[in-house]
Amino acid sequence: MEHGNHLVDIVNEKGQVIGQKLRRDIDKTVDIYHSIHILLITPWGELVFAAIPSRKDFPNLYANQLGVPVATIKRSNETADQAALRALSRELFIDGAEIYHLGDKFHKLSDGHQTFLSAYYLIGSPPQTYSKTDIDGFTVMSPTELRKQLWEKPEQFAPILRAFWETYHEQLPL
């Protein structure tokens, strides 16, 4: 089935399903959907960020900014864990990896967008091959460098990544 033909849930601030839409019909500026984000942490405690590409088929809200390497919208009749593993396989071509769930939370982002976010992390190195449709390349930095960059140049980071970091950084194995 084509990516845009999958049903996804429209949710409220509590993550409760209040409707459904086809993926291609989601309006990311208005609809609240359940997003899944996976941060990649190297075995040396560095953070791996992905450059978010500009897309015409499914426009990215934060094109040309840095985000987590894996992000997707949870499909209807799919658990958050299943969505995370699907996206990990599709975007980083990694199967069978152990992912760690950090939490689920509604976020009203600094730019006004709203999402219900399930946050995860994965320990590993940036892969040599990955989906060029979903990722424009990787940037690796230490937690100290990230804090400095968030202070000096916050606009280079997607608002959803800033919310992820603010909410979960103390839970990460850094």
Steps between C-alpha positions, in 0.01 A plus 500: 500500500627846412622702800228767463218245498551386859246612758640700791328604820409857581537538877426748777745637758470177703592286200145365472383423147230742386508425127697360210639629172704361217866592549495712184208705638668597827541875540807523721423862584157420646454129576629348823645159422712249688862551394783262576857630540817300557825668602820315409777508761844368415675252732724795598206713619476728199166603353421436135267744325358483150467785255130509411455509124253704302235271347219559254310172555461540878635844591709513815415777745863550590687457173863613515513476880648229721277236654519147632617241245170309510155658502164372384128526552342203678252319279156389615504151656874527565665536840758771561770231529394345167508844335846569645639170371335550158653846465840382623500233230372733228717803577825361642471145356548357850301192598484327836667775703410565860324831543431667832171678569534831683137604520187626330391860527297769329709796385397845387816604321666841494370560146139419599484149353360227721583130516470202728856368515633156589872540565763226468874466477732245344870436563710461184719667243363706212430252221693518174181449298163655579190637329600804295128584476477546877850619591739754340797389710610477861652741749665351809564708811567462869230592752713802597516615137126450461428716805729771361338485155147503648594818686684673214310379191169341605351561155721228348307238703142397427259609776402135555866411565529786748187373680635142497831616652338726762264223610728195494869602515535399865377147419756443223811285567747784449 
